[in-house]
């Protein structure tokens, strides 16, 4: 299952895979606003940041010493399936050598945006002597109704092809 998750991440990250280790050379999620300085990381020991998405949506991450919390802001109603991340939940990694087992995926629901769901992938690493939590990618989760329509459409095509060959 973890290998499948990593394959799903490949289009989102600029990578080079060597001996089971994913070398991250750049974070490139279509949902994260690019080049936001420190806008996707926060220290466990304190601080806060706003994670901005390309559709103008955003949420907040805040460090409280023993944990990092994902939070809504006054104009945004977010639900996170794992709102509180403790340091022991993730292994320590480096930005240049991330393995699939280093990534924790959180599902977030933007109730203010027709309950659109997102998969948020985070890692834990050291920076300047501080343990940090960083969002490395955010991806919109397709609605089940759209997936059902695609499956139905593909089934219709298969039936048509089968009948054509008779």
N, C-alpha and C positions, 0 to 999 in steps of 0.2 A: 504494500500500500504506500509506503514512504517513497519508493522508487517512482510510483505513478504520480505522486504529488510533486516530486522534483521535475518529472517530465512536463507536467502542467506549468511549472514555473519557468521553464526554459525560454519561452517567448518573452517573458517579462524581464529577464535579467541578461546582461551580456556576460557570457560564461565561457569557460574552458574546463572540460572535465578530464581529470587525470587521476587514475587509480582510486576511483570512488570519492574523490574530493572535488567539489565544485569551486573553481577559482572565479570569484566575482570580480570583474573588472569595471563594472558600472551598474548602477541600479536604474532600470528603465521600465517602470510600470506605466502603462498607458493611463492609469487612474490617478497617479500621484503628480502633483505639480512639480515639474523638473527644476533642478538647481535651487531648491529652497535651503539656504544654509541652516544646518541643524534643525530643520523643520520636521524631521522624521525621527528624532532621537531625544531621549530624556534620561537623566541620571536617576538611578534608584534612590539615591540619597537626597533628592530634592530637585526642584526645578519643574518647569512645565513647558510644553510646546503645543502648537496648533498644527495638526496634520491636515494639509490642504489637498483636495482632489481637483482634477481638471474640470469637473462640472460645477465648480464653485462651492461644493459641499466641504465640510470640515468637521473635525472632532478634536478633542483635547486629550493629551496624555500628561499626567502629573505624577512626579515621584514623591513618595512619602517616607523615605528612609528604609522601610522594610518591604516596600512594594511599589509598583507603578499601577495607576488606575487609568482606564479609558473612560472618558467623560463626555456627556453632551454639553452643549453650550446653550445659552438662553433661547436662541432662535432655532435650534436644531434638536430634534428628539431622536436620539440614538439608543439602540439596545445592543449590548455586547454579550455574546454567549459566555465569555470569560472576561469579565470586567476588571479583575484584579490579577496582576501577574507578580508572583514572588520570584526572587532570584534563583531559588532552587528548582524552579520548574523548567529551566532551560540550561543546557550546557554552555560553558563559556567558549566562544569562538573568536575568530579574527575576521575582519572584513575581506581579507584576501583568500581565505580558506574555509568556506562554509560548506558543511555537509548537509544532506537532507535531514538528518536527525537533529541538526542545530536549529531548525525552523519550527516555530509554533504558529499554527494558523488559528485565527480568531474569526468567528463569523459575526459581522455587525449588520444590523438592520436599521436603515434610515426611515423611521416612521413618518418623518416630515416629507419624504420623497416617495410616496406610494409604496412604502415598505420595501424599497430596493435593498437587496442584500449584497454584501461585499465580503470577500475573503481577505483578511489582513494578515500578512506574514511578517513575523517579528523574529529578531535574534537578540542575543545578549552578548556583549563584548566589552573589552576594557578600552578606555580612552582617557589619557592623562591621569591615570591612577584611579579612575572612577568606573564603576560598573554601570553600563548604559543599556537601555532597551531601544532598539531601532526598528522602525517599520521599513522593510525592504521592498515590499510590493503590496498593492491593493488591486483587487480584480472584482469587477461586478459579476455576481452570480446570475446566470440566466434564469428567467422565471420558468417554473415548471410548465406553465401553459404554453410558452414558446417551444420548449423541448417536446411537449406532446404534439404540437402542430408539426414540428419537423419530422418526428417519428411517423405520424400519420401520412404526411406527404411522401416520405420515402417508401412506406408500405404501398401507397397508391401507385407509385412509379414501378415498384417490383411486380405488382399485380398486372399492370399494363404491359410490362415487358414479357411476363409469363404468357399472357393471352396473345400477344403478338407473335410469339414463337410457335403457337399451336397451329 
